[in-house]
């Protein structure tokens, strides 16, 4: 995340496939040693993991969207600056998944008529006005429980 007013703050949820090669090699080795049935089970587990990990990334991204929206609502309408929001900022928080669904960027994109992203000022504050930093994206990202879905992934993938 960038912490200046030049960048829109982004929370990135990303999973890495560091299991496919190992499982493929294990299955190959098992098959060569005469355990074709066990090798096939390993390959099925790998296929389920490849399907379920992106689903977990999506669920975590949904949690982040909800968390960021909640903090924006709480802080926008109770701001020390006296600003009263209209809901455009929190409504603009969305997830932006990659093609392979192994990564999702979450950010707000409510823009002023001049092309300025409101979330930049909301997250970091403004030096030239009485507008304090709210750090909603940072705080919501720090509150995420990325392990929340790991048991579910394992239970639904490893049979």
Backbone bond lengths (Angstrom), bond angles and torsions (degrees), N, CA, C in turn:
res aa  C-N    CA-C-N  psi(-1)  N-CA   C-N-CA  omega(-1)  CA-C   N-CA-C  phi
1 X - - - 1.454 - - 1.525 109.95 -
2 X 1.289 115.08 143.72 1.454 119.70 174.66 1.527 107.82 -96.61
3 X 1.315 116.76 139.92 1.458 120.17 -176.11 1.523 112.44 -112.02
4 X 1.313 118.32 31.01 1.454 120.31 175.32 1.528 108.35 -122.14
5 X 1.304 116.24 174.64 1.449 119.75 -176.68 1.523 113.24 -83.90
6 X 1.302 117.44 10.19 1.457 120.91 179.53 1.522 112.13 -92.37
7 X 1.318 117.56 -11.83 1.460 120.83 -174.61 1.521 111.25 -131.92
8 X 1.315 115.29 144.49 1.457 121.01 173.43 1.528 107.00 -75.63
9 X 1.343 118.36 127.71 1.460 119.61 179.26 1.529 111.08 -69.91
10 X 1.316 115.08 135.37 1.462 122.29 -176.21 1.523 108.59 -127.81
11 X 1.329 115.59 136.74 1.462 120.70 169.09 1.523 105.26 -104.25
12 X 1.328 116.23 124.36 1.468 121.93 -178.01 1.523 109.87 -108.41
13 X 1.326 115.07 125.67 1.458 122.08 173.40 1.527 105.57 -105.90
14 X 1.339 116.02 123.54 1.459 118.13 -176.32 1.521 110.15 -143.55
15 X 1.320 115.05 133.64 1.464 121.48 174.12 1.522 107.46 -113.69
16 X 1.300 115.68 146.73 1.464 120.32 178.27 1.516 109.02 -115.30
17 X 1.301 115.29 138.05 1.456 120.96 177.65 1.532 108.03 -85.08
18 X 1.322 114.65 88.75 1.462 119.18 176.00 1.526 110.05 -109.90
19 X 1.327 115.65 24.50 1.454 120.84 -178.93 1.523 113.48 -118.78
20 X 1.314 118.99 -27.51 1.463 121.90 -173.20 1.524 113.14 -59.83
21 X 1.324 116.79 -50.40 1.466 119.62 -177.65 1.522 111.29 -61.91
22 X 1.346 116.74 -44.01 1.461 119.97 -179.56 1.525 111.43 -63.47
23 X 1.325 117.22 -42.51 1.465 119.83 179.91 1.526 111.67 -68.29
24 X 1.322 117.13 -38.18 1.465 120.66 177.00 1.524 110.48 -63.35
25 X 1.333 116.55 -44.76 1.469 120.48 178.92 1.534 110.89 -64.05
26 X 1.327 116.49 -40.05 1.457 120.07 178.70 1.528 110.47 -63.70
27 X 1.330 117.07 -43.42 1.460 121.32 179.24 1.532 110.82 -63.82
28 X 1.320 116.14 -42.00 1.469 120.70 178.90 1.528 110.31 -60.53
29 X 1.317 115.67 -45.37 1.461 121.18 179.67 1.528 111.32 -63.62
30 X 1.317 116.49 -43.02 1.471 120.45 178.63 1.523 111.23 -63.45
31 X 1.324 116.73 -42.06 1.462 120.92 -179.90 1.527 110.62 -63.52
32 X 1.342 116.18 -41.80 1.469 120.66 179.82 1.529 111.98 -65.55
33 X 1.328 116.33 -27.84 1.466 119.34 -179.89 1.530 112.08 -92.80
34 X 1.340 116.78 10.98 1.456 120.50 174.24 1.520 115.16 92.39
35 X 1.291 118.52 10.17 1.469 122.17 179.79 1.534 110.61 -106.81
36 X 1.334 115.49 60.26 1.467 120.20 -176.29 1.529 111.91 -62.67
37 X 1.325 117.82 -37.34 1.473 120.69 -179.43 1.525 110.81 -63.39
38 X 1.329 116.77 -45.22 1.460 121.15 179.26 1.531 110.12 -66.60
39 X 1.337 116.05 -38.42 1.469 120.28 177.65 1.532 110.25 -60.32
40 X 1.327 116.70 -42.39 1.469 121.19 179.35 1.529 110.82 -64.52
41 X 1.321 117.47 -38.80 1.467 121.22 177.84 1.532 110.77 -62.78
42 X 1.336 116.07 -40.74 1.468 120.69 178.93 1.531 110.27 -63.04
43 X 1.331 116.38 -42.15 1.462 120.30 179.87 1.536 111.34 -67.25
44 X 1.335 116.88 -33.60 1.471 120.08 175.82 1.531 110.34 -67.69
45 X 1.337 116.40 -40.61 1.466 120.39 176.18 1.526 110.21 -59.95
46 X 1.337 115.83 -43.41 1.465 120.52 179.68 1.530 109.99 -60.92
47 X 1.322 117.21 -43.70 1.472 121.16 -179.95 1.532 110.78 -62.73
48 X 1.325 116.54 -40.76 1.469 119.41 178.38 1.526 111.15 -67.09
49 X 1.330 116.91 -39.40 1.471 119.58 176.51 1.528 110.68 -61.36
50 X 1.335 116.33 -43.50 1.471 120.31 -179.57 1.528 111.12 -62.46
51 X 1.338 116.86 -28.68 1.462 120.63 177.82 1.528 111.50 -84.15
52 X 1.333 117.57 -36.09 1.465 120.80 -172.37 1.527 114.67 -85.96
53 X 1.311 118.40 -29.88 1.464 120.07 -179.70 1.535 110.45 -62.17
54 X 1.338 120.20 -46.77 1.469 118.83 176.61 1.532 112.99 -60.60
55 X 1.331 117.23 -32.67 1.469 120.08 176.98 1.530 110.16 -64.37
56 X 1.332 116.57 -39.04 1.471 120.29 178.06 1.529 110.64 -67.08
57 X 1.332 117.45 -40.82 1.474 120.82 176.59 1.527 108.87 -58.18
58 X 1.323 116.93 -42.83 1.458 120.98 -179.93 1.529 111.31 -64.82
59 X 1.322 117.61 -41.78 1.468 120.89 179.00 1.530 110.92 -64.60
60 X 1.316 116.65 -41.89 1.474 120.16 178.37 1.531 109.61 -65.18
61 X 1.333 116.74 -40.14 1.467 120.65 177.59 1.536 110.11 -61.85
62 X 1.330 117.17 -41.40 1.469 120.40 176.65 1.522 110.73 -61.47
63 X 1.343 116.70 -41.27 1.468 120.88 177.35 1.526 110.41 -60.79
64 X 1.327 116.76 -40.17 1.469 120.53 -179.62 1.524 110.88 -68.18
65 X 1.323 117.64 -41.59 1.465 120.28 176.83 1.524 109.12 -58.48
66 X 1.330 116.91 -48.06 1.471 120.99 179.75 1.524 111.31 -61.05
67 X 1.332 116.67 -45.01 1.461 121.14 -178.57 1.515 112.55 -64.42
68 X 1.327 116.55 -43.56 1.464 120.53 179.95 1.531 110.25 -66.92
69 X 1.322 116.94 -41.81 1.467 119.82 178.73 1.525 110.93 -62.11
70 X 1.316 116.15 -42.20 1.472 120.58 -179.93 1.533 110.58 -61.29
71 X 1.342 116.78 -46.68 1.464 119.75 -179.89 1.523 112.17 -65.66
72 X 1.320 116.67 -38.23 1.466 119.19 178.14 1.522 109.37 -62.98
73 X 1.326 117.35 -45.94 1.469 120.19 179.26 1.524 110.44 -59.45
74 X 1.327 116.52 -46.23 1.471 120.48 -179.02 1.523 111.60 -61.93
75 X 1.315 116.04 -46.31 1.464 120.48 -172.43 1.524 113.39 -85.78
76 X 1.323 116.99 -30.66 1.462 120.13 -178.81 1.528 110.57 -67.89
77 X 1.291 116.80 -41.23 1.458 120.06 -175.01 1.528 112.64 -89.02
78 X 1.310 116.90 -1.45 1.462 120.92 177.30 1.525 109.75 -128.16
79 X 1.315 115.53 31.41 1.457 121.47 -175.88 1.522 111.77 -69.78
80 X 1.312 115.22 142.24 1.470 121.59 176.77 1.526 111.35 -66.55
81 X 1.328 116.37 -20.89 1.466 119.45 -177.76 1.520 112.18 -77.05
82 X 1.331 116.58 -15.52 1.455 119.73 -177.02 1.521 113.07 89.03
83 X 1.325 116.88 -1.00 1.462 120.90 179.47 1.525 109.79 -65.58
84 X 1.318 116.61 135.85 1.454 121.95 175.04 1.522 107.08 -113.11
85 X 1.308 116.21 116.06 1.458 120.66 -177.44 1.520 112.39 -78.57
86 X 1.310 115.22 165.85 1.462 122.14 -179.48 1.529 111.71 -112.44
87 X 1.310 117.39 3.75 1.463 120.85 178.76 1.506 114.85 92.59
88 X 1.340 117.79 -8.14 1.464 119.84 -178.39 1.522 111.82 -63.06
89 X 1.327 116.72 -37.11 1.460 119.88 -176.67 1.518 111.06 -68.36
90 X 1.313 117.90 -54.29 1.469 118.32 -176.83 1.520 111.62 -66.50
91 X 1.335 117.52 -32.18 1.467 120.05 178.97 1.528 111.63 -68.64
92 X 1.333 116.71 -22.74 1.469 119.94 -176.76 1.529 113.13 -86.01
93 X 1.334 118.18 -6.72 1.470 120.22 178.50 1.524 108.01 -68.93
94 X 1.321 116.71 125.59 1.465 120.99 -177.53 1.515 110.36 -150.37
95 X 1.319 114.64 161.26 1.467 120.70 175.71 1.527 108.22 -94.50
96 X 1.323 114.37 148.46 1.457 121.79 -179.11 1.524 107.39 -132.43
97 X 1.352 117.32 88.42 1.464 120.89 -175.75 1.529 113.16 -76.13
98 X 1.342 114.11 152.93 1.467 120.12 174.05 1.530 108.56 -76.66
99 X 1.326 116.24 168.60 1.469 121.07 179.52 1.518 112.26 -57.23
100 X 1.339 116.18 -42.23 1.461 119.48 -176.98 1.525 112.90 -84.03
101 X 1.335 117.11 -1.22 1.469 124.31 176.97 1.531 113.67 64.61
102 X 1.324 117.19 15.65 1.463 121.23 178.73 1.528 110.62 -91.98
103 X 1.318 116.81 -3.04 1.464 122.27 -179.65 1.520 107.99 -143.82
104 X 1.330 114.95 141.92 1.459 119.76 174.49 1.524 108.20 -143.30
105 X 1.316 116.35 126.46 1.462 122.10 174.88 1.514 108.17 -98.05
106 X 1.327 115.60 133.78 1.451 121.30 179.87 1.523 107.73 -116.18
107 X 1.332 116.37 125.56 1.450 120.48 178.38 1.527 110.20 -159.44
108 X 1.316 114.68 164.21 1.461 121.81 176.25 1.519 108.09 -96.35
109 X 1.322 116.39 146.33 1.462 118.28 178.49 1.525 112.35 -136.18
110 X 1.318 116.21 42.52 1.465 120.49 173.15 1.529 106.95 -79.90
111 X 1.319 115.85 122.30 1.459 120.78 -172.94 1.524 110.94 -116.48
112 X 1.321 114.97 143.20 1.464 119.75 175.57 1.528 109.12 -75.89
113 X 1.316 117.25 169.81 1.463 121.20 177.75 1.521 111.38 -61.60
114 X 1.346 115.51 -25.59 1.473 120.40 179.76 1.524 111.97 -86.06
115 X 1.332 117.22 -0.44 1.459 120.46 179.18 1.512 114.59 89.29
116 X 1.316 117.49 11.18 1.469 121.64 179.58 1.517 109.10 -88.01
117 X 1.326 117.03 132.21 1.466 122.06 178.90 1.528 109.59 -78.53
118 X 1.318 117.43 118.53 1.460 122.01 -178.92 1.527 112.59 -58.04
119 X 1.331 116.67 -34.69 1.469 119.61 -176.30 1.528 111.00 -62.09
120 X 1.326 117.75 -28.86 1.468 120.06 178.58 1.528 110.34 -61.10
121 X 1.320 116.50 -47.22 1.470 120.37 179.72 1.515 110.58 -70.01
122 X 1.321 116.85 -39.00 1.462 120.26 -177.66 1.529 110.61 -66.94
123 X 1.313 116.16 -42.74 1.468 120.94 -178.72 1.528 111.92 -69.46
124 X 1.327 116.11 -43.68 1.459 120.61 -169.47 1.523 115.26 -108.75
125 X 1.322 117.61 -9.42 1.459 120.76 -177.83 1.515 111.45 80.32
126 X 1.304 115.24 175.34 1.457 121.47 176.82 1.521 108.70 -124.54
127 X 1.308 116.70 132.77 1.460 121.16 -178.46 1.525 112.16 -76.25
128 X 1.338 116.49 -30.83 1.459 119.61 -174.09 1.532 113.55 -90.98
129 X 1.335 116.95 1.52 1.467 121.06 178.14 1.519 108.84 -140.17
130 X 1.311 115.25 166.52 1.458 119.69 177.69 1.526 108.74 -81.23
131 X 1.326 115.86 72.28 1.455 120.85 -179.04 1.528 107.47 -133.36
132 X 1.336 117.25 98.69 1.466 120.87 -175.12 1.531 112.63 -74.09
133 X 1.321 115.83 153.57 1.462 121.73 176.05 1.522 109.65 -66.53
134 X 1.323 116.00 139.22 1.467 121.31 -179.30 1.536 113.12 -107.97
135 X 1.303 117.81 -23.44 1.480 124.36 176.09 1.531 113.95 52.09
136 X 1.312 117.50 41.39 1.464 119.98 -176.95 1.525 113.27 -69.11
137 X 1.306 117.64 -40.58 1.465 119.85 -179.17 1.528 110.00 -69.64
138 X 1.317 116.71 -42.78 1.461 120.51 177.15 1.528 110.18 -60.01
139 X 1.319 116.59 -50.01 1.461 120.49 -175.56 1.527 112.21 -66.73
140 X 1.327 117.08 -41.23 1.468 118.97 179.29 1.526 110.57 -67.44
141 X 1.323 117.25 -38.57 1.461 120.53 177.19 1.518 112.55 -63.71
142 X 1.337 116.47 -37.95 1.458 121.04 179.71 1.531 111.55 -70.16
143 X 1.327 117.51 -25.03 1.461 121.35 -179.07 1.527 113.13 -85.39
144 X 1.314 117.59 -8.38 1.464 120.57 -177.81 1.518 111.34 -63.50
145 X 1.321 115.29 139.58 1.462 121.09 174.55 1.524 107.18 -104.70
146 X 1.331 116.01 89.53 1.468 120.02 -175.81 1.524 112.62 -71.18
147 X 1.327 117.42 -16.50 1.464 120.46 177.96 1.525 112.36 -87.29
148 X 1.315 116.56 -4.80 1.467 122.26 -174.72 1.531 112.19 -53.38
149 X 1.309 117.08 -35.97 1.464 120.67 -173.80 1.527 113.31 -103.62
150 X 1.334 118.54 2.42 1.460 120.04 -175.98 1.528 112.58 -64.72
151 X 1.328 117.93 -41.68 1.467 119.55 177.63 1.522 111.26 -61.63
152 X 1.331 115.23 -40.54 1.468 120.45 179.11 1.532 110.53 -62.77
153 X 1.336 116.68 -42.59 1.468 120.39 179.32 1.523 110.12 -61.05
154 X 1.313 116.27 -47.64 1.472 120.61 -178.22 1.524 110.50 -63.96
155 X 1.338 116.25 -47.04 1.462 120.66 -178.63 1.532 111.66 -60.55
156 X 1.331 116.25 -39.18 1.472 120.08 -178.29 1.522 113.80 -86.18
157 X 1.321 117.89 -6.23 1.466 120.27 -176.11 1.521 113.22 -113.83
158 X 1.306 117.09 -43.10 1.464 120.78 -176.30 1.527 108.36 -95.42
159 X 1.305 116.59 108.98 1.474 121.49 -176.48 1.509 111.09 -109.25
